[in-house]
Every structure is written in structure tokens, then in C-alpha cells.
Amino acid sequence: MRKKFLFATWSGGGAVPPVLSIARALRERGHDVRVLSTCCSARSRAARPPGFLWSRW
């Protein structure tokens, strides 16, 4: 069964890599994934994996 997941994170203290690992695994299993983040620099945009919906807060 396909589900929707929302992750909220910030760019500090190593919070982003674990969130992206889980989000990527869920996306590979066919779920919808949205990441809500303060990460909005050019570097963080380049690091965003495809297939996720991204929103700033």
C-alpha cells in the first residue's frame, strides 16, 4: 500500500543525511516523500535526490 511521508529537518548537526537515507528507502519502495527543510542554498539544492518533493519552512 502506497503511503505519504513528511520529514522535517534542518541543516545543522548532521540532521540531513539520516533523513535522506530513510526518505530515499521509502521512495524506492514506491511511497510519496516530502522533505520540509531550511536547506535552501545552492549547495543543498544540488544535493537533493530526485523524486522527493521539497518545501522550505
C-alpha positions as CSV (number, residue, x, y, z in Angstrom):
1,M,0.0,0.0,0.0
2,R,1.4,3.4,-1.0
3,K,1.7,5.9,1.8
4,K,2.7,9.6,2.1
5,F,5.6,10.6,4.4
6,L,6.7,14.1,5.5
7,F,10.1,14.7,7.0
8,A,11.0,18.0,8.7
9,T,14.7,18.7,9.2
10,W,17.3,21.5,9.4
11,S,20.9,21.8,8.1
12,G,22.8,21.5,11.3
13,G,24.4,18.9,13.4
14,G,24.3,16.2,10.8
15,A,20.5,16.0,10.7
16,V,20.0,15.9,6.9
17,P,21.9,12.7,5.9
18,P,19.9,10.3,8.1
19,V,16.6,11.8,7.0
20,L,17.6,11.5,3.3
21,S,18.6,7.9,3.8
22,I,15.2,7.0,5.2
23,A,13.4,9.1,2.7
24,R,15.3,7.5,-0.2
25,A,14.5,4.0,1.1
26,L,10.8,4.9,1.3
27,R,10.8,6.4,-2.2
28,E,12.4,3.3,-3.6
29,R,9.6,1.3,-2.1
30,G,7.1,3.4,-4.0
31,H,5.9,5.8,-1.3
32,D,5.4,9.6,-1.7
33,V,8.0,11.6,0.2
34,R,8.1,15.3,1.0
35,V,11.1,16.9,2.8
36,L,10.4,20.1,4.7
37,S,13.7,21.9,5.4
38,T,15.5,25.2,5.9
39,C,18.2,23.9,3.5
40,C,17.9,26.3,0.6
41,S,21.4,27.2,-0.5
42,A,22.7,26.3,-4.0
43,R,24.9,23.5,-2.5
44,S,21.9,21.9,-0.7
45,R,19.7,22.2,-3.9
46,A,22.4,20.3,-5.8
47,A,22.5,17.5,-3.1
48,R,18.7,16.9,-3.2
49,P,17.9,13.5,-4.6
50,P,15.3,13.3,-7.4
51,G,11.9,12.0,-6.7
52,F,11.3,14.0,-3.4
53,L,9.0,17.0,-3.0
54,W,10.9,19.8,-1.3
55,S,9.4,22.7,0.7
56,R,11.0,25.4,2.7
57,W,9.6,26.4,6.1
